[in-house]
Amino acid sequence: MNAATLEMRVASIAVARQRSRRTRYLAYAVIIAVVAWSIEAIVVKDTDWSRITLASLLDTFRRFADLDTSVVSELWRPALETVVMATLATLVGLLLSIPVAWLGAANITPLGKSSYAFGRFLMTMSRSVHEIVWGLIFVSAVGLGALAGVLAMAARSVGFISKTIAEAIEDVDPKPLDAIRAAGGTKFQILWFAILPQIIPVFVGNIIFEWDINIRRSTIMGLVGAGGLGLLLFRQMAMSNYGGIAVVIMAVLALIVLGEVVSHYARRAVI
């Protein structure tokens, strides 16, 4: 390669880098402009700034700080109901997720692309609908109470659990599968002896994580009449009892911290 050719290549690389730098800076400018416009349209224009004063903020803080301790005696039963709802929802969601994961895993789906597409559709539908919407659907179907909350959280859990299991199945080492298949093993034997041992860590970890998430979800299920601490919170909000709201929020926070501790040690013990 002579000096002229080398010089031309260096010049072309420099031009390409300069063009890439201009494109990157232009993208940054567009993103900043969109964010600034969003803040101006949603926050600045759509907020009643006349109501936001130091006096109003201090008054609101004082109302929440004046805790209503009479609510404490009502906490234990909704808190227990919240934990039970989360546990049952996780178990029901797990049972529903197994066939969905089977359909949505490309390497074991029974009917090829059609069953794969159907399994993926079920995963997407479950994740796309918020748990409050699922709660409204099941409240209208089975009435008010914890059952509606359990079914709503279970329906919401199917998307996450089945997707993570299906992706874990797709990422397994194919050599054990081929070995069992070559030895004349059935599909069930391939699933039980080749796939399941490889996905158990992911499987167990995601179940514990989903239970932890359902603890959080169950605290808001009461907002649609599905029981638990959320229902007690909704009642305090309806009465504008700021002190009671603060007490319930503190109970929710304590329950979530407890769920974090339990899930941490459960992961360490099982995985």
C-alpha positions as CSV (number, residue, x, y, z in Angstrom):
1,M,0.0,0.0,0.0
2,N,1.6,3.3,-1.1
3,A,1.5,6.6,0.8
4,A,-1.3,8.1,-1.3
5,T,-3.6,5.2,-0.8
6,L,-2.9,5.2,2.9
7,E,-3.6,8.9,3.1
8,M,-6.9,8.5,1.3
9,R,-8.0,5.7,3.7
10,V,-7.0,7.8,6.7
11,A,-9.0,10.7,5.3
12,S,-12.1,8.6,4.6
13,I,-11.9,7.2,8.2
14,A,-11.7,10.7,9.6
15,V,-14.7,11.8,7.5
16,A,-16.7,8.8,8.6
17,R,-15.9,9.4,12.3
18,Q,-16.9,13.1,11.9
19,R,-20.1,12.1,10.2
20,S,-20.9,9.6,13.0
21,R,-20.1,12.2,15.6
22,R,-22.5,14.7,14.0
23,T,-25.2,12.1,13.8
24,R,-24.7,11.2,17.5
25,Y,-24.8,14.8,18.6
26,L,-28.0,15.4,16.5
27,A,-29.6,12.4,18.2
28,Y,-28.7,13.8,21.6
29,A,-30.1,17.2,20.7
30,V,-33.4,15.6,19.5
31,I,-33.7,13.6,22.7
32,I,-33.0,16.7,24.9
33,A,-35.6,18.7,22.9
34,V,-38.3,16.0,23.3
35,V,-37.6,15.7,27.0
36,A,-37.7,19.4,27.4
37,W,-41.0,19.6,25.5
38,S,-42.5,16.8,27.5
39,I,-41.6,18.5,30.8
40,E,-43.0,21.8,29.6
41,A,-46.2,20.3,28.3
42,I,-46.9,17.8,31.1
43,V,-45.3,19.3,34.2
44,V,-45.2,23.0,33.7
45,K,-48.5,23.7,31.9
46,D,-50.5,20.9,33.4
47,T,-49.7,21.7,37.1
48,D,-51.6,24.2,39.3
49,W,-48.6,25.9,40.7
50,S,-50.7,28.3,42.7
51,R,-51.6,25.5,45.0
52,I,-48.0,24.5,45.7
53,T,-46.8,26.7,48.5
54,L,-44.5,26.1,51.4
55,A,-47.5,26.4,53.8
56,S,-49.6,23.8,51.9
57,L,-46.6,21.4,51.8
58,L,-46.0,21.8,55.6
59,D,-49.7,21.3,56.3
60,T,-49.9,18.1,54.3
61,F,-46.8,16.8,56.0
62,R,-48.3,17.7,59.4
63,R,-51.4,15.7,58.6
64,F,-49.5,12.6,57.6
65,A,-47.2,12.9,60.6
66,D,-50.1,12.9,63.0
67,L,-50.4,9.1,63.0
68,D,-53.7,7.5,63.7
69,T,-52.6,4.6,66.0
70,S,-56.2,3.3,66.3
71,V,-55.6,1.8,62.8
72,V,-52.8,-0.4,64.1
73,S,-55.2,-2.9,65.7
74,E,-56.8,-3.4,62.2
75,L,-53.5,-4.2,60.4
76,W,-52.7,-7.8,61.3
77,R,-55.6,-9.4,59.4
78,P,-55.2,-7.5,56.1
79,A,-51.4,-7.9,56.3
80,L,-51.8,-11.7,56.7
81,E,-54.4,-11.7,53.9
82,T,-51.9,-9.8,51.7
83,V,-49.2,-12.4,52.3
84,V,-51.6,-15.3,51.7
85,M,-52.9,-13.7,48.5
86,A,-49.4,-13.2,47.1
87,T,-48.4,-16.8,47.9
88,L,-51.6,-18.3,46.4
89,A,-51.3,-16.0,43.3
90,T,-47.7,-17.1,42.8
91,L,-48.6,-20.8,43.0
92,V,-51.6,-20.5,40.7
93,G,-49.5,-18.4,38.3
94,L,-46.8,-21.1,38.3
95,L,-49.3,-23.8,37.4
96,L,-50.7,-21.7,34.6
97,S,-47.3,-20.8,33.4
98,I,-46.0,-24.3,32.8
99,P,-48.1,-25.1,29.8
100,V,-47.7,-21.6,28.4
101,A,-43.9,-22.0,28.7
102,W,-44.1,-25.3,27.0
103,L,-45.9,-23.8,24.1
104,G,-43.7,-20.7,24.0
105,A,-40.3,-22.4,24.0
106,A,-39.1,-22.7,20.4
107,N,-37.1,-25.9,20.9
108,I,-39.9,-28.0,22.5
109,T,-43.1,-26.4,21.4
110,P,-45.4,-29.3,20.2
111,L,-46.9,-27.9,17.0
112,G,-44.2,-25.8,15.6
113,K,-44.6,-22.1,14.7
114,S,-48.4,-22.1,15.4
115,S,-48.2,-23.2,19.0
116,Y,-45.0,-21.1,19.6
117,A,-46.9,-18.0,18.4
118,F,-49.9,-18.8,20.6
119,G,-47.7,-19.3,23.6
120,R,-45.9,-16.0,23.0
121,F,-49.3,-14.3,22.5
122,L,-50.4,-15.5,26.0
123,M,-47.2,-14.2,27.6
124,T,-47.6,-10.8,25.9
125,M,-51.3,-10.5,26.8
126,S,-50.6,-11.3,30.5
127,R,-47.8,-8.8,30.8
128,S,-49.6,-6.1,28.8
129,V,-52.6,-5.8,31.1
130,H,-52.0,-4.2,34.4
131,E,-52.8,-6.0,37.6
132,I,-55.4,-3.4,38.5
133,V,-57.2,-4.0,35.2
134,W,-57.0,-7.7,35.8
135,G,-58.4,-7.0,39.3
136,L,-61.4,-5.1,37.8
137,I,-62.1,-7.9,35.4
138,F,-62.1,-10.6,38.1
139,V,-64.0,-8.4,40.6
140,S,-66.7,-8.1,38.1
141,A,-66.6,-11.9,37.5
142,V,-66.3,-13.3,41.0
143,G,-67.2,-10.3,43.2
144,L,-65.3,-8.4,45.8
145,G,-62.8,-10.2,48.0
146,A,-59.4,-11.9,48.1
147,L,-60.3,-14.4,45.4
148,A,-60.4,-11.7,42.8
149,G,-57.1,-10.4,43.9
150,V,-55.5,-13.8,43.8
151,L,-56.8,-14.5,40.2
152,A,-55.7,-11.0,39.1
153,M,-52.1,-11.4,40.3
154,A,-52.0,-15.0,39.0
155,A,-53.0,-13.8,35.5
156,R,-50.4,-11.0,35.7
157,S,-47.7,-13.5,36.9
158,V,-48.2,-15.9,34.0
159,G,-46.4,-13.5,31.5
160,F,-43.3,-13.1,33.6
161,I,-42.9,-16.7,34.8
162,S,-43.7,-18.4,31.5
163,K,-41.4,-16.1,29.5
164,T,-38.4,-16.6,31.8
165,I,-39.0,-20.4,31.9
166,A,-39.4,-20.5,28.1
167,E,-36.2,-18.5,27.5
168,A,-34.3,-20.7,29.9
169,I,-35.5,-23.8,28.1
170,E,-34.4,-22.3,24.7
171,D,-30.9,-21.6,26.2
172,V,-30.3,-25.1,27.5
173,D,-27.3,-27.1,26.3
174,P,-28.6,-29.3,23.5
175,K,-26.1,-32.1,24.0
176,P,-28.0,-33.9,26.8
177,L,-31.2,-33.6,24.7
178,D,-29.5,-35.2,21.7
179,A,-28.0,-37.9,23.8
180,I,-31.4,-39.0,25.3
181,R,-33.1,-38.7,21.9
182,A,-30.4,-40.8,20.3
183,A,-30.9,-43.5,23.0
184,G,-34.6,-43.7,22.2
185,G,-35.9,-41.5,25.0
186,T,-39.4,-40.1,25.0
187,K,-40.2,-36.4,24.9
188,F,-41.2,-36.6,28.6
189,Q,-37.8,-38.2,29.4
190,I,-36.0,-35.5,27.5
191,L,-37.9,-32.9,29.4
192,W,-37.4,-34.5,32.8
193,F,-33.8,-35.6,32.6
194,A,-32.2,-33.1,30.1
195,I,-34.1,-29.9,30.3
196,L,-35.4,-29.7,33.9
197,P,-32.0,-30.1,35.7
198,Q,-30.6,-27.2,33.6
199,I,-33.4,-24.7,34.3
200,I,-34.0,-25.4,38.0
201,P,-31.8,-22.5,39.2
202,V,-33.6,-20.0,36.9
203,F,-37.0,-21.6,37.6
204,V,-36.7,-21.4,41.4
205,G,-35.1,-18.0,41.4
206,N,-37.8,-16.5,39.3
207,I,-40.6,-18.1,41.3
208,I,-39.2,-16.5,44.5
209,F,-38.7,-13.2,42.7
210,E,-42.3,-13.3,41.4
211,W,-43.6,-14.0,45.0
212,D,-41.7,-10.9,46.1
213,I,-43.3,-8.9,43.4
214,N,-46.8,-10.2,44.2
215,I,-46.3,-9.0,47.8
216,R,-46.1,-5.5,46.4
217,R,-49.0,-6.1,43.9
218,S,-51.3,-7.5,46.7
219,T,-50.9,-4.2,48.6
220,I,-52.7,-2.3,45.8
221,M,-55.3,-5.0,45.0
222,G,-57.6,-3.6,47.7
223,L,-58.0,-0.4,45.6
224,V,-60.3,-2.4,43.4
225,G,-62.0,-4.2,46.3
226,A,-59.8,-7.3,46.2
227,G,-58.9,-7.4,49.9
228,G,-55.6,-7.1,51.8
229,L,-53.9,-3.9,53.0
230,G,-54.9,-2.1,49.9
231,L,-58.6,-2.3,50.9
232,L,-57.7,-0.8,54.3
233,L,-55.7,1.9,52.5
234,F,-58.6,2.7,50.2
235,R,-60.9,3.1,53.2
236,Q,-58.6,5.5,54.9
237,M,-58.3,7.5,51.7
238,A,-62.1,7.6,51.4
239,M,-62.3,9.0,54.9
240,S,-59.4,11.5,54.2
241,N,-57.7,10.1,57.3
242,Y,-54.2,11.2,56.6
243,G,-52.8,9.7,59.8
244,G,-54.4,6.3,59.0
245,I,-53.1,6.4,55.5
246,A,-49.6,7.0,56.8
247,V,-49.9,4.0,59.2
248,V,-51.1,1.7,56.4
249,I,-48.3,2.9,54.2
250,M,-45.8,2.1,56.9
251,A,-47.3,-1.3,57.3
252,V,-47.0,-1.9,53.5
253,L,-43.3,-0.8,53.7
254,A,-42.7,-3.2,56.6
255,L,-44.3,-6.0,54.7
256,I,-42.2,-5.3,51.6
257,V,-39.0,-5.2,53.6
258,L,-40.0,-8.5,55.2
259,G,-40.7,-10.0,51.8
260,E,-37.2,-8.8,50.6
261,V,-35.5,-10.5,53.6
262,V,-37.5,-13.7,53.2
263,S,-36.8,-13.9,49.4
264,H,-33.1,-13.1,49.9
265,Y,-32.6,-16.0,52.3
266,A,-34.9,-18.3,50.3
267,R,-32.7,-17.7,47.2
268,R,-29.6,-18.4,49.1
269,A,-31.1,-21.6,50.6
270,V,-32.5,-23.0,47.4
271,I,-30.2,-21.9,44.6
